[in-house]
C-alpha cells in the first residue's frame, strides 16, 4: 500500500508534535520534582566555660640566681679539661689546666733576675761602706760618696722590682689552673683541650644549684600588665605539681632580636625542679583578660574578616570573631562567641552561609 506525499508529511508532522509535547511534559515533571540538597558532614565542638583561659602561659627554663662565667687570668693553650656539663664541683677544685712550660720559664728568668739584683745590692752596699770611711778620712769628695749612695739605693730598688716580678710570675703559674671559687655545678663548657685562649675568655659557666629561679620571655603587649611580686605557678612536663612563685625581676629593656622582655620568677625549692629544666609559667589574668581558645582550623575568613561557623537548626551561620594570641595549635577568641555555641572545627573551609550540615 502506497502513501501519498501529503499523507507522509501529515504523519511526520504528527510525530514531531507528539515528541515536542512529550519533552515539554518531562520538563514540567522535572520542575515539579524538587532537587534534594545533601548536607555537608562536619565536626563540631561546643564553646563552654571550661575553655575560658584565666592565665597566660609561657615557656621558660630553670636557672640559678648565681651563674658565673669562669675564665683564666693568663693566656695560654688548654692542656686538660677536668669537668663536663652536669658535673658537681667543690670550692678549690681544678676545672681546667693550661700548658705551664712558658710560665715556668718565666719563673726561672725572674729568679735569675732576683739573684742578679741581690748580687748588685751586696756590691753597692760594700762600696757605700768603703766610701763612708774614705769620706771621713777626707780621701774622697762628698759628690763621690753621694754617687755611691745613689747606686746603693738604685740596687735596692732593682731588687724590690725583681722580687715583685718573681712573685707575679709565681701567681701566673698558679693561674694556669682554673679552680672553682665556690661549690656548684657546671652548666656549660666553652673551650676544649688544645684550644688557645686569651685572658678573660670564658671557658666554663658554673651555677650554684640553690636559689633557683624560672626565667621566661614575655611579649611587648604583656609586659605592661606585670609587676614584681605578682604570683605565678610553675610546672614541668615531668610532674603535675604546680609550684607557687612570684615575679622577682622584669627586664626594663627588650631583647633587640626577639623584642621580648626577660622575666625572672623565684619559688620555693622543693627539689622537683632542676637546673636547665623546661617549665611552664602561668601568670594570673584579670577577669577582663579572660578569653577562650579554640582550634586554629575552626577559623576561616570571608571578605577579609575572620570568623567561625556556628550551627543553628542544622545550618551553618558565619560568626565574626576577634582573634588574639596563638598558643600551640589554638587561637584566642577575644569576642564574638558565647558559651553554649556549637562551632565547626573540621570542614569550615567548604561551608557557606546557610548551608545544611550534618554533625559527624
C-alpha positions as CSV (number, residue, x, y, z in Angstrom):
1,X,0.0,0.0,0.0
2,X,1.4,3.3,-1.1
3,X,1.2,6.6,0.8
4,X,0.8,9.8,-1.0
5,X,3.3,12.6,-0.3
6,X,0.6,14.5,1.6
7,X,-0.2,11.6,3.8
8,X,3.6,11.1,4.5
9,X,4.0,14.8,5.5
10,X,1.0,14.7,7.8
11,X,2.3,11.6,9.6
12,X,5.8,13.2,10.0
13,X,4.3,16.4,11.5
14,X,2.2,14.4,13.9
15,X,5.2,12.5,15.1
16,X,7.2,15.7,15.7
17,X,4.3,17.3,17.6
18,X,4.0,14.3,19.8
19,X,7.7,14.3,20.6
20,X,7.6,18.1,21.5
21,X,4.7,17.5,23.8
22,X,6.4,14.6,25.5
23,X,9.6,16.6,26.1
24,X,7.5,19.6,27.4
25,X,5.7,17.3,29.9
26,X,9.0,15.8,31.0
27,X,10.4,19.3,31.7
28,X,7.3,20.2,33.7
29,X,7.7,17.0,35.6
30,X,11.3,17.7,36.4
31,X,10.5,21.3,37.5
32,X,7.8,20.0,39.8
33,X,10.2,17.4,41.4
34,X,12.4,19.4,43.9
35,X,16.2,18.6,43.9
36,X,17.3,17.1,47.2
37,X,20.2,19.0,48.8
38,X,22.7,16.8,50.6
39,X,24.0,18.1,53.9
40,X,27.8,18.5,54.4
41,X,29.3,16.4,57.2
42,X,31.3,18.5,59.7
43,X,33.0,18.0,63.0
44,X,31.9,20.4,65.8
45,X,32.6,21.5,69.4
46,X,30.7,23.4,72.0
47,X,32.1,26.6,73.5
48,X,32.0,26.2,77.3
49,X,33.3,27.9,80.3
50,X,35.9,25.2,80.6
51,X,37.6,26.7,77.6
52,X,38.0,30.1,79.2
53,X,41.6,30.8,79.9
54,X,42.2,32.6,83.2
55,X,46.0,32.7,82.8
56,X,48.8,33.5,80.4
57,X,51.2,30.6,80.0
58,X,54.8,31.0,78.8
59,X,57.7,28.5,78.3
60,X,60.7,29.1,80.5
61,X,63.8,27.5,81.9
62,X,65.2,26.9,85.4
63,X,68.3,28.9,86.1
64,X,70.4,29.6,89.2
65,X,70.3,33.1,90.6
66,X,74.1,32.9,90.6
67,X,75.6,31.8,87.2
68,X,79.3,32.6,86.9
69,X,81.3,32.6,83.7
70,X,84.8,31.5,84.6
71,X,88.0,32.4,82.7
72,X,91.8,32.2,83.0
73,X,93.7,35.2,84.3
74,X,96.5,34.4,81.9
75,X,96.6,33.4,78.2
76,X,97.7,30.0,77.0
77,X,96.9,26.7,75.5
78,X,94.4,24.4,77.3
79,X,96.1,21.2,78.3
80,X,93.3,19.5,80.2
81,X,89.6,20.0,81.0
82,X,88.7,18.0,84.1
83,X,84.9,18.6,84.1
84,X,81.9,18.2,81.8
85,X,78.4,19.7,81.8
86,X,76.4,18.5,84.8
87,X,79.4,17.7,87.0
88,X,79.2,18.9,90.6
89,X,82.3,20.7,91.8
90,X,83.5,21.9,95.1
91,X,85.4,25.1,96.1
92,X,89.1,24.9,95.1
93,X,88.6,22.0,92.7
94,X,90.7,22.3,89.5
95,X,88.5,22.7,86.4
96,X,90.9,23.3,83.6
97,X,94.7,23.4,83.2
98,X,96.9,25.4,80.8
99,X,100.2,24.4,79.4
100,X,102.8,25.7,82.0
101,X,106.0,25.5,80.1
102,X,106.2,29.2,79.2
103,X,105.1,30.2,82.6
104,X,107.7,28.0,84.3
105,X,110.4,29.5,82.0
106,X,109.2,33.0,83.1
107,X,109.8,32.0,86.7
108,X,113.3,30.8,86.0
109,X,114.0,34.1,84.3
110,X,112.5,36.1,87.2
111,X,114.5,34.0,89.7
112,X,117.8,34.8,87.8
113,X,116.9,38.5,87.9
114,X,116.4,38.3,91.7
115,X,119.9,36.7,92.1
116,X,121.5,39.3,89.9
117,X,119.8,42.2,91.8
118,X,120.9,40.7,95.2
119,X,124.5,40.5,94.0
120,X,124.4,44.1,92.7
121,X,122.9,45.2,96.0
122,X,125.7,43.5,98.0
123,X,128.4,45.2,95.9
124,X,126.7,48.6,96.2
125,X,126.4,48.1,100.0
126,X,130.1,47.3,100.3
127,X,131.1,50.3,98.1
128,X,128.9,52.5,100.2
129,X,130.7,51.3,103.4
130,X,134.1,51.9,101.9
131,X,133.2,55.4,100.6
132,X,131.8,56.3,104.0
133,X,135.2,55.6,105.6
134,X,137.1,57.4,102.9
135,X,134.8,60.4,103.3
136,X,135.5,60.5,107.0
137,X,139.3,60.5,106.2
138,X,138.8,63.2,103.6
139,X,140.1,60.8,100.8
140,X,137.0,61.3,98.6
141,X,134.7,64.1,97.8
142,X,131.2,64.4,99.1
143,X,130.0,64.1,95.4
144,X,131.7,60.7,95.0
145,X,130.1,59.5,98.2
146,X,126.6,60.7,97.1
147,X,127.0,58.9,93.8
148,X,127.9,55.7,95.7
149,X,124.9,56.1,97.9
150,X,122.7,56.6,94.9
151,X,124.0,53.4,93.3
152,X,123.1,51.6,96.6
153,X,119.6,52.9,96.6
154,X,119.2,52.1,92.9
155,X,120.3,48.5,93.5
156,X,117.9,48.2,96.4
157,X,115.0,49.3,94.2
158,X,116.1,46.9,91.5
159,X,116.0,44.0,94.0
160,X,112.5,45.0,95.1
161,X,111.4,45.1,91.4
162,X,113.0,41.7,90.7
163,X,111.2,40.2,93.7
164,X,107.8,41.7,92.6
165,X,108.3,40.3,89.1
166,X,109.2,36.9,90.6
167,X,106.0,36.9,92.7
168,X,103.9,37.9,89.7
169,X,105.4,35.0,87.7
170,X,104.6,32.6,90.5
171,X,101.0,33.9,90.6
172,X,100.7,33.5,86.8
173,X,101.8,29.9,87.2
174,X,99.1,29.3,89.8
175,X,96.6,31.0,87.4
176,X,97.4,28.2,84.9
177,X,95.0,26.1,86.9
178,X,91.4,27.4,86.9
179,X,89.7,26.5,90.2
180,X,86.1,26.7,91.3
181,X,85.6,29.7,93.6
182,X,82.6,28.0,95.3
183,X,80.6,24.8,95.3
184,X,78.3,24.4,92.3
185,X,77.5,22.6,89.1
186,X,78.9,23.0,85.5
187,X,76.1,24.1,83.2
188,X,78.2,25.0,80.1
189,X,81.6,24.5,78.6
190,X,83.1,26.8,76.0
191,X,86.6,25.5,75.4
192,X,88.3,22.2,74.7
193,X,91.8,20.9,75.2
194,X,94.2,22.2,72.6
195,X,92.4,25.5,72.3
196,X,94.4,28.7,72.8
197,X,92.5,31.2,74.9
198,X,93.2,34.8,75.8
199,X,93.0,36.3,79.3
200,X,89.3,36.8,80.3
201,X,87.9,34.3,77.6
202,X,85.0,32.4,79.2
203,X,85.8,28.6,79.2
204,X,83.1,27.2,81.5
205,X,80.0,28.5,83.2
206,X,79.2,27.4,86.7
207,X,76.0,27.8,88.7
208,X,75.1,27.4,92.3
209,X,72.4,24.8,92.4
210,X,70.5,26.7,95.1
211,X,68.4,29.9,94.8
212,X,66.8,28.6,91.6
213,X,64.5,30.8,89.6
214,X,62.4,30.4,86.4
215,X,63.3,32.7,83.5
216,X,61.0,33.3,80.6
217,X,60.3,35.9,77.9
218,X,57.0,37.9,77.5
219,X,55.9,40.0,74.5
220,X,55.6,43.7,74.5
221,X,51.8,43.7,74.9
222,X,52.1,41.6,78.1
223,X,55.0,43.1,80.0
224,X,52.9,46.2,80.8
225,X,50.5,44.0,82.8
226,X,53.2,42.6,85.0
227,X,54.9,43.9,88.2
228,X,57.3,42.5,90.7
229,X,55.6,40.4,93.3
230,X,52.9,39.1,91.0
231,X,52.0,35.5,91.7
232,X,52.9,32.8,89.2
233,X,52.5,29.0,89.0
234,X,55.4,26.9,87.7
235,X,55.1,23.3,86.4
236,X,57.1,20.9,84.3
237,X,56.4,18.1,81.8
238,X,57.7,15.6,84.4
239,X,55.4,16.5,87.2
240,X,51.8,17.6,87.6
241,X,52.7,19.5,90.7
242,X,52.3,23.3,90.4
243,X,54.7,25.3,92.4
244,X,53.8,28.8,93.7
245,X,56.2,31.6,92.9
246,X,56.4,35.3,92.4
247,X,57.9,37.7,89.9
248,X,61.4,38.7,91.1
249,X,62.7,40.9,88.2
250,X,61.4,42.3,84.9
251,X,63.9,43.5,82.4
252,X,63.4,47.2,81.5
253,X,64.9,46.6,78.0
254,X,63.5,44.4,75.3
255,X,65.8,41.9,73.5
256,X,67.0,43.5,70.3
257,X,66.3,40.3,68.3
258,X,63.1,38.9,69.7
259,X,61.7,42.2,71.1
260,X,60.6,40.3,74.2
261,X,61.3,41.1,77.8
262,X,63.1,38.8,80.2
263,X,61.2,38.0,83.4
264,X,62.6,36.1,86.4
265,X,60.4,34.4,89.0
266,X,61.5,33.0,92.3
267,X,59.9,29.9,94.0
268,X,60.4,27.7,97.0
269,X,62.8,24.9,96.0
270,X,61.0,21.6,96.6
271,X,63.5,19.5,94.7
272,X,61.1,18.9,91.9
273,X,62.6,21.4,89.5
274,X,66.3,21.1,88.4
275,X,68.7,23.3,86.7
276,X,68.1,23.5,82.9
277,X,64.6,22.1,83.0
278,X,62.0,23.5,80.6
279,X,58.9,24.7,82.5
280,X,55.5,26.3,82.0
281,X,55.0,29.6,83.9
282,X,51.3,30.6,84.3
283,X,50.6,34.3,85.0
284,X,47.2,35.0,86.6
285,X,45.0,37.1,84.4
286,X,42.3,39.6,85.4
287,X,38.6,38.8,84.6
288,X,38.7,41.3,81.7
289,X,41.6,39.4,80.2
290,X,39.9,36.0,80.3
291,X,39.2,34.6,76.8
292,X,38.5,31.3,75.1
293,X,40.9,29.3,73.0
294,X,39.7,27.2,70.0
295,X,41.5,25.1,67.4
296,X,43.1,27.2,64.6
297,X,41.3,25.0,62.0
298,X,38.0,26.4,63.2
299,X,38.8,29.9,62.0
300,X,38.1,30.9,58.4
301,X,37.8,34.2,56.6
302,X,35.1,35.8,54.4
303,X,35.9,39.0,52.5
304,X,39.0,39.5,54.7
305,X,37.0,39.2,58.0
306,X,37.9,36.4,60.4
307,X,35.2,34.2,61.8
308,X,33.9,30.8,62.6
309,X,30.8,28.9,61.5
310,X,28.2,28.3,64.2
311,X,25.4,25.6,63.8
312,X,21.8,26.7,64.1
313,X,18.9,24.5,63.0
314,X,21.3,22.2,61.1
315,X,22.6,25.2,59.1
316,X,25.9,27.0,59.0
317,X,25.9,30.6,60.3
318,X,29.0,32.7,59.9
319,X,30.1,34.5,63.2
320,X,32.7,37.3,63.1
321,X,35.2,37.0,65.8
322,X,38.2,39.0,67.2
323,X,41.4,37.0,67.3
324,X,44.1,37.2,69.9
325,X,47.2,35.2,70.8
326,X,48.3,31.9,69.4
327,X,49.1,29.1,71.7
328,X,50.4,25.9,70.2
329,X,47.6,24.7,67.8
330,X,45.0,27.0,69.3
331,X,44.0,30.6,68.8
332,X,42.5,33.0,71.3
333,X,39.0,34.4,70.6
334,X,38.6,37.7,72.4
335,X,35.0,38.3,71.3
336,X,32.3,37.0,69.0
337,X,31.4,33.7,70.7
338,X,29.2,32.8,73.7
339,X,29.1,29.8,76.0
340,X,26.9,27.0,74.5
341,X,27.5,27.8,70.9
342,X,28.3,24.9,68.6
343,X,31.1,25.7,66.1
344,X,32.6,23.8,63.2
345,X,36.2,22.7,63.8
346,X,36.6,20.5,60.7
347,X,35.2,21.3,57.3
348,X,34.8,25.0,57.8
349,X,36.6,25.9,54.6
350,X,33.9,24.2,52.5
351,X,30.9,25.9,54.1
352,X,28.9,28.9,53.1
353,X,26.2,30.8,54.9
354,X,23.0,28.8,55.4
355,X,24.4,25.5,54.1
356,X,22.9,22.4,55.6
357,X,25.3,20.4,57.7
358,X,25.4,17.0,59.4
359,X,27.4,16.6,62.5
360,X,29.8,13.7,62.5
